[in-house]
């Protein structure tokens, strides 16, 4: 069969209109003077995407024991034809569809053609990209980044070689990167299991979340659904809601009315995930170097990009204050954890008798800590908020990995000369870190000292400078 040329846009539109009017493809070919082939399907889909943002292609299917399948089989056999991209569409279309195998082959061919279409910007990376400062533009492999002790990525080796192969560093000589490092993580996968990634995705994200000053969550206007993986990520970011910024990208692909609908749908999807009084900041624009699409809110998008850069700059300026606040927050968590472990250990020692089984006693305490007032005792005796307490189930896993016999009570860590470790931690949380934060804030608010002007050089002999020197200068060496 010879090659056929691809139909133009006008011929494709005429073909679809005539077919919807009930005219067969053989008649359409004669009327238009062109061979109508299956090459018209994919270009037609692309032409429709110029007017809409989404197209759903649905294939029907006859189940073997259904009434439709039985009726379909009674219609007889049709003509066998090979389904290829250059095949001419049969004139007797119903006769061709009588063969179920050919119908399935046609649907498979068309579905493959649709999935191969390039419909615009798509997430093509499954890597973690770290953009950092360097003397020249170059790429650094993840294995090299983890092995280099001068960098801060050595702890990532614990996630395995499979993850390090997906870690890439990019160095470039940019002044902004001297103060900030960007990390681009892979998008969430809502229709597949995490095991298919080959590494612990949530654990890796948690490592980067714990070290981030600002977290950008980017959404596509056509993908606002929330699945298990995204929900788990937001649970990991609990307590860091002030650092989260939402970005609605590709906003110029929507009309103003549809953009407002998508904006509302985004908040509707995020509401169950972020249980905060004040909603997070959402930046709406198209963040890529190309110009905005015509007839869109160009001025709004430019202001949103400017606000995003100002927000980023403010975080960079407050980087030291945020780091001190994070250290204090981490110290509070360590203090609560130490108090809980000490309370578990004290309860275990009190309940353990001469003839008791240590394993059964401690399992009873861990499985039902409320019976022994573990958490209520911590809230009553110390300045601890109930909202900062971890889940009770977390300590079942913790003591399953770390046996209670490996811990000592906090009182055993006290000495006459050095004091107690817990007291030092509480002093740092209550006094030292707040004082340090206050001093850093005052130093940042204090204006830079004005550089004093250099003192003028002394006047030369026989010269006069300054007030009262209007007359002729006197020469002290000449006899008056």
Secondary structure by P-SEA (a helix, b strand, c coil): ccccccccaaaaaaaaaaaaacccaaaaaaaacccccaaaaaaaaaaaaacccbbbbbbbbbccccaaaaaaaaccccbbbbbccccccccccccccccaaaaaaaaaaaaaaaaacccccccccccbbbbbbccccccccaaaaaacccccccccccccaaaaaabbbbbccccccccbbbbbbbcccccccccccccaaaaaaaaaaaaccbbbbbbbcccccccaaaaaaaaaaccccccbbbbbcccccccaaaaaaaaaaaaaaaccccccccccccccccccccccccccaaaaaaaaaaaaaaaaaaaaaaaaaaaaaaaaaaaaaaaaaaaaaaaaaaaaaaaccccccaaaaaaaaaacccccaaaaaaaacccccccccccaaaaaaaaaacccccccccccccccccccaaaaaaaaaccaaaaaaaaaaaaaaccccccccccccccccccccccccccccccccccc
